[in-house]
């Protein structure tokens, strides 16, 4: 009889610990769906950015975005840089966005850079493109494995296998 009482107590204790464990896991993984999230900022140095998406999924540490659009105004010359991507993961605390699938950054001047994966550090104005990078402008096309864009779209570094196609000027 004493063994049965001990087994019952052990069973109850194990069940309680199991339920507490499950409730902690559920609370830590709470995800909130947001329709049309939009973030914008205007800094003291005339830098402006706006990021929006069709949907967002906010958890404790991240905001996953679906069908991302954005625009960024450079500080010096006032050039607008636009962005489109299928998916993104935005951190508003460090002004950093990681993008995936069908990524395109472009300007009104006809400059366009696309890739499958990119990260954009808005504090440092550095965009890193990875996987199938394509940079097209009025002068030609550059294909590379990786590319790093900085200095308000004025400095571009190509890494890995790089191929250039220069357009003929008539």
Backbone torsions as a table, in degrees:
resi	resn	phi	psi	omega
1	UNK	NA	-40.1	178.2
2	UNK	-63.0	-37.0	178.1
3	UNK	-64.3	-41.0	177.8
4	UNK	-63.1	-41.1	179.0
5	UNK	-64.8	-41.3	179.1
6	UNK	-65.1	-42.7	178.3
7	UNK	-63.5	-40.4	178.3
8	UNK	-65.5	-43.0	177.9
9	UNK	-63.4	-43.8	178.8
10	UNK	-62.1	-42.4	178.6
11	UNK	-61.3	-45.0	179.8
12	UNK	-63.6	-44.1	179.1
13	UNK	-63.0	-44.5	179.0
14	UNK	-63.4	-41.4	178.4
15	UNK	-63.2	-42.4	178.8
16	UNK	-62.9	-46.9	178.5
17	UNK	-61.7	-38.8	178.1
18	UNK	-63.2	-46.1	-180.0
19	UNK	-65.0	-39.2	176.7
20	UNK	-63.8	-42.2	178.9
21	UNK	-61.2	-44.7	179.4
22	UNK	-64.1	-43.8	-178.2
23	UNK	-65.5	-36.9	176.1
24	UNK	-64.7	-41.0	178.7
25	UNK	-64.2	-44.0	-179.8
26	UNK	-63.9	-43.0	-179.8
27	UNK	-64.9	-39.0	-179.0
28	UNK	-72.2	-19.9	-176.6
29	UNK	-109.9	23.8	178.4
30	UNK	-65.1	125.4	-179.5
31	UNK	-120.6	129.7	-179.5
32	UNK	-108.9	127.5	177.7
33	UNK	-87.7	131.9	-179.0
34	UNK	-122.0	128.2	175.1
35	UNK	-86.4	133.4	175.4
36	UNK	51.1	53.8	177.0
37	UNK	-65.8	147.4	-178.0
38	UNK	-146.3	132.0	179.3
39	UNK	-127.7	137.4	177.2
40	UNK	-146.7	157.2	179.6
41	UNK	-154.7	142.5	171.2
42	UNK	-123.2	117.4	-178.3
43	UNK	-88.7	172.0	-179.8
44	UNK	-66.8	-26.4	-178.6
45	UNK	-94.4	29.2	178.0
46	UNK	64.4	13.5	173.5
47	UNK	-77.8	130.8	-179.4
48	UNK	-127.9	139.3	170.9
49	UNK	-142.6	154.3	175.1
50	UNK	-144.0	129.9	176.9
51	UNK	-127.1	133.1	177.2
52	UNK	-141.3	163.9	-179.2
53	UNK	-150.0	163.7	175.8
54	UNK	-69.2	-43.0	-179.7
55	UNK	-141.7	154.1	174.3
56	UNK	-136.1	149.3	177.7
57	UNK	-127.3	105.8	-174.6
58	UNK	-95.8	123.9	170.6
59	UNK	-116.3	-173.5	-175.0
60	UNK	-57.6	-41.7	-172.0
61	UNK	-111.5	-4.2	-174.9
62	UNK	-152.3	163.5	174.4
63	UNK	-128.2	108.5	177.6
64	UNK	-86.9	133.3	-176.6
65	UNK	-115.8	146.7	177.9
66	UNK	-121.0	131.3	-177.4
67	UNK	55.1	79.9	-172.9
68	UNK	-92.8	139.2	171.6
69	UNK	-133.1	151.0	177.9
70	UNK	-160.4	166.2	172.9
71	UNK	-149.4	146.3	-175.1
72	UNK	-137.3	132.0	178.1
73	UNK	-103.0	126.0	179.0
74	UNK	-72.5	150.8	-174.7
75	UNK	-72.1	-40.9	-171.4
76	UNK	-80.7	-56.8	-173.3
77	UNK	-101.0	-2.1	177.9
78	UNK	72.1	19.0	179.3
79	UNK	-72.2	137.1	176.2
80	UNK	-92.5	135.2	174.8
81	UNK	-117.9	126.9	-177.1
82	UNK	-107.1	156.4	-178.1
83	UNK	-140.7	143.2	172.1
84	UNK	-139.3	141.6	176.7
85	UNK	-159.5	154.1	178.5
86	UNK	-71.7	-40.7	-176.7
87	UNK	-137.9	154.1	176.6
88	UNK	-153.5	160.8	176.1
89	UNK	-132.4	109.4	-170.2
90	UNK	-107.1	133.6	172.9
91	UNK	-115.0	107.0	-177.9
92	UNK	-73.2	-26.7	-179.0
93	UNK	-67.5	-36.7	176.9
94	UNK	-107.6	10.4	-178.9
95	UNK	48.9	55.5	-176.4
96	UNK	-133.4	135.0	176.9
97	UNK	-131.7	134.3	174.8
98	UNK	-107.1	129.3	-174.3
99	UNK	-117.0	150.6	178.4
100	UNK	-140.3	144.1	169.7
101	UNK	67.5	122.8	175.1
102	UNK	51.8	51.5	-177.4
103	UNK	-86.8	132.5	176.2
104	UNK	-138.7	124.8	167.7
105	UNK	-109.5	133.5	-178.8
106	UNK	-148.3	162.5	179.7
107	UNK	-123.7	170.3	176.1
108	UNK	-69.6	-16.9	179.7
109	UNK	-79.4	-0.2	-179.6
110	UNK	89.7	9.8	177.4
111	UNK	-86.2	136.3	-175.5
112	UNK	-144.9	129.8	174.2
113	UNK	-124.2	129.2	180.0
114	UNK	-129.5	156.4	177.5
115	UNK	-166.9	179.8	177.8
116	UNK	-92.6	-22.1	-177.6
117	UNK	-146.7	139.9	178.3
118	UNK	-153.8	152.5	171.4
119	UNK	-126.4	140.7	-178.2
120	UNK	-128.7	112.9	174.6
121	UNK	-95.1	102.4	-174.6
122	UNK	-72.8	-24.1	176.7
123	UNK	-69.5	-38.9	-178.4
124	UNK	-97.1	-4.4	-177.0
125	UNK	55.8	46.7	179.9
126	UNK	-124.2	126.3	176.6
127	UNK	-115.1	125.6	177.6
128	UNK	-111.4	121.3	179.5
129	UNK	-104.6	138.9	177.1
130	UNK	-135.0	151.1	174.7
131	UNK	69.0	110.0	175.3
132	UNK	55.2	54.0	-178.8
133	UNK	-79.1	132.4	179.2
134	UNK	-133.5	123.1	178.9
135	UNK	-120.1	116.5	-177.3
136	UNK	-122.1	136.5	171.3
137	UNK	-144.4	-170.1	-175.4
138	UNK	-67.3	-19.1	-177.0
139	UNK	-92.9	-18.6	-179.3
140	UNK	162.7	-159.3	-175.5
141	UNK	-136.9	136.2	174.6
142	UNK	-125.5	128.5	176.5
143	UNK	-111.2	136.8	179.9
144	UNK	-152.9	167.0	176.0
145	UNK	-74.3	-41.1	-176.7
146	UNK	-142.3	150.1	176.3
147	UNK	-146.4	143.5	177.5
148	UNK	-122.2	122.7	-178.5
149	UNK	-112.1	131.2	179.1
150	UNK	-146.4	-176.3	177.3
151	UNK	54.2	52.9	177.1
152	UNK	55.1	42.3	178.2
153	UNK	73.3	13.9	-178.2
154	UNK	-99.4	-16.5	178.3
155	UNK	-122.7	120.8	-177.9
156	UNK	-128.8	126.6	179.8
157	UNK	-113.8	130.2	179.5
158	UNK	-109.2	136.3	-177.7
159	UNK	-130.6	155.3	178.7
160	UNK	83.9	-148.8	176.6
161	UNK	-72.7	119.6	-176.4
162	UNK	-122.5	134.2	178.4
163	UNK	-131.8	129.7	-179.9
164	UNK	-115.3	139.4	174.7
165	UNK	-126.9	113.2	-177.1
166	UNK	-96.4	131.9	179.6
167	UNK	-78.8	140.2	179.2
168	UNK	-77.9	132.7	178.2
169	UNK	-97.0	128.5	-178.6
170	UNK	-91.3	NA	NA
